[in-house]
């Protein structure tokens, strides 16, 4: 029983470290996804994201896939499912880090990203999120 609890605690800690959710701004979360995304990892990412949305009541989540080496049909479908699940909780999803190679792969595979918003950079995703929420950043007057 003790070993089983330790194992679950260890797995939960590894999952949290592997899927950090960053509060970028009020109502804006980001999750950098690095490495391969399989079904198990996609499920972990989804659970972490949905729990964080629930706790923070965030309105936008940015999934940064610039650290994902390749996207196939399975990975694309996982990303779409994560986005749809977030939307069901009232949180819009922006996928940032869309490279030309990933875009070409999605087109070649015939994957329809539908109404999911994509950007090439995290910066663009953050600007888009600010605009969506009506936030405005101004430089201080000197």
VOGU-3710 file (C-alpha; in Angstrom, 3 decimals, decimal comma):
1> xxxxxxxxxx> 0,000/0,000/0,000  2,782/2,435/0,951  4,805/1,553/-2,164  1,715/1,981/-4,326  1,060/5,454/-2,867  4,705/6,423/-3,383  4,530/5,228/-6,983  1,366/7,284/-7,640  2,911/10,352/-5,984  6,081/9,917/-8,058
11> xxxxxxxxxx> 4,074/9,523/-11,293  2,008/12,618/-10,457  5,162/14,651/-9,782  6,754/13,516/-13,049  3,551/14,381/-14,900  3,456/17,872/-13,381  7,108/18,493/-14,226  6,636/17,159/-17,765  3,554/19,333/-18,341  4,108/22,691/-16,653
21> xxxxxxxxxx> 1,252/25,153/-16,993  2,436/28,753/-16,783  0,212/31,664/-15,818  1,399/34,271/-18,337  -1,114/36,949/-17,446  -4,486/37,246/-15,795  -6,805/34,832/-17,654  -3,966/33,551/-19,897  -2,219/30,206/-19,429  0,558/28,651/-21,501
31> xxxxxxxxxx> 1,849/25,126/-21,704  5,087/24,388/-23,540  4,906/20,945/-25,103  8,321/19,442/-25,727  9,066/16,062/-27,234  6,835/13,328/-28,526  3,113/13,331/-27,739  1,567/9,880/-27,477  -1,889/8,953/-26,194  -0,802/8,652/-22,561
41> xxxxxxxxxx> 1,017/11,979/-22,580  -1,871/13,694/-24,391  -4,222/12,439/-21,669  -1,880/13,783/-18,969  -1,632/17,147/-20,717  -5,409/17,321/-21,063  -5,980/16,540/-17,376  -3,392/19,080/-16,220  -4,799/21,785/-18,512  -8,432/21,206/-17,580
51> xxxxxxxxxx> -7,631/21,216/-13,854  -5,634/24,449/-14,191  -8,450/26,078/-16,197  -10,894/25,081/-13,469  -8,705/26,462/-10,677  -7,694/29,715/-12,411  -10,870/30,323/-14,441  -8,581/31,336/-17,326  -10,101/32,381/-20,635  -7,213/31,564/-23,003
61> xxxxxxxxxx> -4,654/28,772/-23,050  -1,674/28,781/-25,374  -0,310/25,371/-26,383  3,231/26,017/-27,575  4,289/23,161/-29,852  7,601/24,661/-30,987  9,340/21,842/-29,073  7,387/19,066/-30,801  9,690/17,501/-33,406  6,973/16,164/-35,709
71> xxxxxxxxxx> 3,218/16,002/-36,005  1,356/13,037/-37,412  -2,368/12,309/-37,514  -2,408/11,020/-33,936  -0,579/14,050/-32,503  -2,788/16,456/-34,467  -5,911/14,712/-33,214  -4,636/14,903/-29,626  -4,060/18,648/-29,989  -7,537/19,114/-31,447
81> xxxxxxxxxx> -9,090/17,147/-28,578  -7,198/19,207/-25,994  -8,402/22,389/-27,681  -12,022/21,207/-27,790  -11,966/20,114/-24,148  -10,633/23,527/-23,104  -13,347/25,207/-25,181  -16,015/23,169/-23,367  -14,704/24,721/-20,147  -15,002/28,241/-21,571
91> xxxxxxxxxx> -11,341/28,645/-22,440  -10,157/29,456/-25,963  -7,092/27,620/-27,200  -4,304/29,076/-29,329  -1,661/26,739/-30,729  1,667/28,532/-31,105  4,938/27,364/-32,597  3,405/26,249/-35,885  6,384/25,635/-38,153  6,243/25,455/-41,956
101> xxxxxxxxxx> 7,025/21,716/-41,772  4,181/21,044/-39,329  1,774/23,166/-41,393  2,713/21,251/-44,554  2,299/17,932/-42,746  -1,180/18,873/-41,511  -2,221/19,898/-45,030  -0,707/16,757/-46,574  -2,525/14,571/-44,030  -5,778/16,406/-44,724
111> xxxxxxxxxx> -6,246/17,373/-41,083  -8,776/20,164/-40,634  -7,868/22,317/-37,656  -11,263/23,975/-38,006  -11,693/27,084/-35,928  -8,546/26,523/-33,867  -6,295/29,557/-33,921  -2,637/28,935/-34,732  0,389/31,230/-34,688  4,034/30,775/-35,563
121> xxxxxxxxxx> 5,342/32,207/-32,295  4,497/32,456/-28,630  4,783/36,237/-28,910  2,078/36,341/-31,584  -0,116/34,036/-29,493  0,245/36,327/-26,480  -0,611/39,434/-28,524  -3,613/37,626/-29,970  -4,691/36,594/-26,453  -4,391/40,171/-25,187
131> xxxxxxxxxx> -6,537/41,395/-28,077  -9,114/38,647/-27,526  -9,456/39,641/-23,862  -9,404/43,379/-24,534  -6,050/43,947/-22,811  -3,728/46,677/-23,984  -0,050/47,049/-23,152  1,378/50,548/-23,257  4,879/51,807/-22,646  5,306/54,121/-19,672
141> xx> 5,820/57,760/-20,480  9,282/58,933/-19,543
//
